[in-house]
Amino acid sequence: MHFSLREIVKVQHCALTKEVAMTNISGKTTNGFTYEGEYELIHADRVRWSATYRRDGIFFGMRHGGINELLGVSPGEVQQVVMDDIEFTWTQAG
């Protein structure tokens, strides 16, 4: 069976779009800010995230980041790594 390049690209695109799903995340930083955000696996070993920070319900800012070299890391561990990065990015900003 032979496939055209267009058919191959379409199948690969469908496979990629099915795998890329945003995961919601929330937490509280050590300096008293709550955050809500999301992250997605954009490659087998790379995650991209964004978060909105608030204190007492008042908006204080947004940050985004990326984490590399996560090959072989379990989904639960990925979530913790993302939470740690969100924390570090906010608390080290000031």
C-alpha positions as YAML, in Angstrom:
chain: A
units: angstrom
residues:
- id: 1
  name: MET
  ca: [0.00, 0.00, 0.00]
- id: 2
  name: HIS
  ca: [1.34, 3.43, -0.93]
- id: 3
  name: PHE
  ca: [0.36, 6.71, 0.69]
- id: 4
  name: SER
  ca: [0.83, 10.21, -0.62]
- id: 5
  name: LEU
  ca: [2.84, 12.72, 1.37]
- id: 6
  name: ARG
  ca: [-0.39, 14.67, 2.01]
- id: 7
  name: GLU
  ca: [-2.01, 11.57, 3.56]
- id: 8
  name: ILE
  ca: [1.01, 10.90, 5.76]
- id: 9
  name: VAL
  ca: [1.13, 14.49, 7.00]
- id: 10
  name: LYS
  ca: [-2.61, 14.44, 7.72]
- id: 11
  name: VAL
  ca: [-2.30, 11.25, 9.80]
- id: 12
  name: GLN
  ca: [0.71, 12.61, 11.69]
- id: 13
  name: HIS
  ca: [-1.11, 15.89, 12.35]
- id: 14
  name: CYS
  ca: [-4.16, 14.03, 13.71]
- id: 15
  name: ALA
  ca: [-1.96, 11.90, 15.95]
- id: 16
  name: LEU
  ca: [-0.16, 14.94, 17.32]
- id: 17
  name: THR
  ca: [-3.30, 16.95, 17.97]
- id: 18
  name: LYS
  ca: [-4.85, 14.05, 19.86]
- id: 19
  name: GLU
  ca: [-1.81, 13.73, 22.10]
- id: 20
  name: VAL
  ca: [-1.55, 17.43, 22.94]
- id: 21
  name: ALA
  ca: [-3.98, 18.11, 25.76]
- id: 22
  name: MET
  ca: [-3.91, 20.89, 28.29]
- id: 23
  name: THR
  ca: [-3.91, 19.90, 31.96]
- id: 24
  name: ASN
  ca: [-5.29, 22.34, 34.52]
- id: 25
  name: ILE
  ca: [-3.23, 22.99, 37.61]
- id: 26
  name: SER
  ca: [-3.61, 25.15, 40.71]
- id: 27
  name: GLY
  ca: [-1.78, 25.71, 43.94]
- id: 28
  name: LYS
  ca: [-0.37, 28.18, 46.42]
- id: 29
  name: THR
  ca: [3.14, 29.59, 46.51]
- id: 30
  name: THR
  ca: [5.22, 29.83, 49.67]
- id: 31
  name: ASN
  ca: [4.87, 33.63, 49.58]
- id: 32
  name: GLY
  ca: [1.06, 33.47, 49.80]
- id: 33
  name: PHE
  ca: [-0.12, 33.74, 46.19]
- id: 34
  name: THR
  ca: [-2.58, 31.32, 44.67]
- id: 35
  name: TYR
  ca: [-2.19, 30.34, 41.05]
- id: 36
  name: GLU
  ca: [-4.25, 28.74, 38.35]
- id: 37
  name: GLY
  ca: [-2.75, 27.58, 35.13]
- id: 38
  name: GLU
  ca: [-2.34, 24.87, 32.59]
- id: 39
  name: TYR
  ca: [0.38, 22.83, 31.02]
- id: 40
  name: GLU
  ca: [0.77, 20.64, 27.99]
- id: 41
  name: LEU
  ca: [3.22, 18.03, 26.78]
- id: 42
  name: ILE
  ca: [4.50, 19.52, 23.54]
- id: 43
  name: HIS
  ca: [7.11, 16.87, 22.84]
- id: 44
  name: ALA
  ca: [7.98, 13.51, 24.37]
- id: 45
  name: ASP
  ca: [10.27, 15.24, 26.89]
- id: 46
  name: ARG
  ca: [9.07, 18.87, 26.98]
- id: 47
  name: VAL
  ca: [6.26, 20.64, 28.82]
- id: 48
  name: ARG
  ca: [4.99, 24.19, 28.32]
- id: 49
  name: TRP
  ca: [3.00, 25.93, 31.08]
- id: 50
  name: SER
  ca: [1.31, 29.23, 31.92]
- id: 51
  name: ALA
  ca: [-0.10, 30.49, 35.24]
- id: 52
  name: THR
  ca: [-2.06, 33.43, 36.63]
- id: 53
  name: TYR
  ca: [-1.20, 34.56, 40.16]
- id: 54
  name: ARG
  ca: [-3.58, 36.15, 42.65]
- id: 55
  name: ARG
  ca: [-3.60, 37.20, 46.29]
- id: 56
  name: ASP
  ca: [-6.95, 37.43, 48.08]
- id: 57
  name: GLY
  ca: [-8.63, 37.11, 44.68]
- id: 58
  name: ILE
  ca: [-6.78, 40.14, 43.24]
- id: 59
  name: PHE
  ca: [-4.81, 39.60, 40.03]
- id: 60
  name: PHE
  ca: [-1.05, 40.11, 40.47]
- id: 61
  name: GLY
  ca: [0.46, 38.73, 37.29]
- id: 62
  name: MET
  ca: [1.06, 35.97, 34.79]
- id: 63
  name: ARG
  ca: [4.08, 33.89, 33.93]
- id: 64
  name: HIS
  ca: [4.86, 31.11, 31.49]
- id: 65
  name: GLY
  ca: [7.67, 28.65, 31.13]
- id: 66
  name: GLY
  ca: [8.93, 25.41, 29.73]
- id: 67
  name: ILE
  ca: [10.65, 22.36, 31.13]
- id: 68
  name: ASN
  ca: [12.91, 20.05, 29.14]
- id: 69
  name: GLU
  ca: [14.34, 16.57, 29.60]
- id: 70
  name: LEU
  ca: [11.27, 14.85, 31.07]
- id: 71
  name: LEU
  ca: [11.65, 11.59, 29.16]
- id: 72
  name: GLY
  ca: [10.68, 8.69, 31.39]
- id: 73
  name: VAL
  ca: [9.10, 10.88, 34.07]
- id: 74
  name: SER
  ca: [5.65, 9.71, 35.25]
- id: 75
  name: PRO
  ca: [2.60, 11.98, 34.80]
- id: 76
  name: GLY
  ca: [2.39, 12.58, 38.56]
- id: 77
  name: GLU
  ca: [6.03, 13.58, 38.68]
- id: 78
  name: VAL
  ca: [5.55, 15.88, 35.68]
- id: 79
  name: GLN
  ca: [2.76, 17.67, 37.52]
- id: 80
  name: GLN
  ca: [4.98, 18.17, 40.57]
- id: 81
  name: VAL
  ca: [7.87, 19.44, 38.43]
- id: 82
  name: VAL
  ca: [5.49, 21.93, 36.78]
- id: 83
  name: MET
  ca: [4.19, 23.10, 40.18]
- id: 84
  name: ASP
  ca: [7.75, 23.55, 41.41]
- id: 85
  name: ASP
  ca: [8.66, 25.57, 38.32]
- id: 86
  name: ILE
  ca: [5.56, 27.76, 38.69]
- id: 87
  name: GLU
  ca: [6.52, 28.39, 42.32]
- id: 88
  name: PHE
  ca: [10.16, 29.12, 41.54]
- id: 89
  name: THR
  ca: [9.34, 31.43, 38.64]
- id: 90
  name: TRP
  ca: [7.02, 33.56, 40.81]
- id: 91
  name: THR
  ca: [9.01, 33.66, 44.04]
- id: 92
  name: GLN
  ca: [12.32, 34.39, 42.29]
- id: 93
  name: ALA
  ca: [10.78, 37.21, 40.18]
- id: 94
  name: GLY
  ca: [10.93, 39.82, 42.91]
...
